[in-house]
Amino acid sequence: MDTREAAQRWADVWERGWREHDTDAIGALYADGAYWQQHPFRDPEPGYVARVFDEEESAQCEFGAPIVDGDRAAVPWSGQTRLVDGGAEDLIGVSLLRFDSDGLVVEQRDIWVGR
């Protein structure tokens, strides 16, 4: 699969999957053993998506157009969430991705901040 196609598919599935809390659709974007660092100052957390979705009541998000070079892409995104504890988050970030020849993510590093 072409990297541009893979990156756009990743952005589209994440945008829909985050809103719908669809861990299966998001999980299908990743190769077995993929490395995913969810934040630059944290260790990778297996089960991150399921844990975070359990903390959210709802989410609105938007993913920008991927910037692609070779097997890598950068995708900007933003999200606003309502949490089950009554709180809210307003996040903005970018995901740095590397894809295999099947269009699956083999490496992801996220950089984000709350506003």
N, C-alpha and C positions, 0 to 999 in steps of 0.2 A: 504494500500500500504506500502511496505517495505521502511524504511527511506532512505536506500542507493539508491533504485530506484527513490524515490521522489527527492532526492538531485541531482542525475544525470540528471533527467528530467528537474529540475529547471535550472541547468547549461547549458544544451543543448538548451532549449527554450530561455534563456537569451542571449546566444551567437548568435543565429540566430536572435532573436527579436531585439537586440540592433543594429545589422548591417542593418536590414530591417526596423527599427523604427516601429516595430509591437506592439503597445500598447495593443491590444486585446489579443494577445498570451501571453504576459507577465502578464497582468492582470488576466488571467485565472489560473495562478499559485497560487493565493492567496485566502484564505478563507475570507468570509465576515467579516469585522471588524478587519482584520489582523493589527497588529502593525508593522510599518516599519519606523525605524529611519535611514535616508539616510546618516547621518554623525554624529559622536559622539558629535559634538559641535553645532548641529542645532536641532531645533524642527522638528518632523515629518511633512512632507509637502504633503497633499493630492494633487493629480495631478502632482506629481514630474516627472514621466516618460514622460508624454505628454509635459510638459514645457521644459524639457531638450532636448527631441527629436526635438522640434520646433527650438531650438537654434543650432542644429547640421546639417551640410550639409551631412556628412558621418561619419561612424565609423568602425574601425577595432578592434576586441577584441578577447580575448582568456580566457576561463575558465578552471581552473585546476580540478583535480580529487577531489571529496568531501572527507572530513575526517568526519566519522560518529560515533556518540555515542548515543545510545538510539533513542530519537525522534529529536535529534539535529544534525546539520552538519555545517561544516565550508568549504567554497568554495573560493579558491583564484582566482583572475581575474586581467586582465589588459586591458586597452583600449586606443586607440589613436583616437581622433576625430578632424575633420575639422569643424569649426564653420561657420555659415552663415555670421558672421561679419568679416570673413577673419582670425580669430585666430585659434589656435589649442590647444588641451589639450592632455597630456600624463599622464594617471592615472594608479595606481596600488592599489589593495585593497583586502579585504576579506569580505565576507558576512557570518554572523553568523545567522543560520536559525533554526527554530523549526517548525516541521510539525505536522498536525493532522493525524488521522487514515486514512483519505482519500488521504493523500499525498499532501495536500495543506499547504502553508506557513501560520502560525498563528502569527509568530513573526520573524522579520528580523532586524538586526542591522549591518550597513555597517561601515567599517573603511577603509579609503582610503586617499591617498595623491597624489598630482601632482608631476611629475618629471620634 
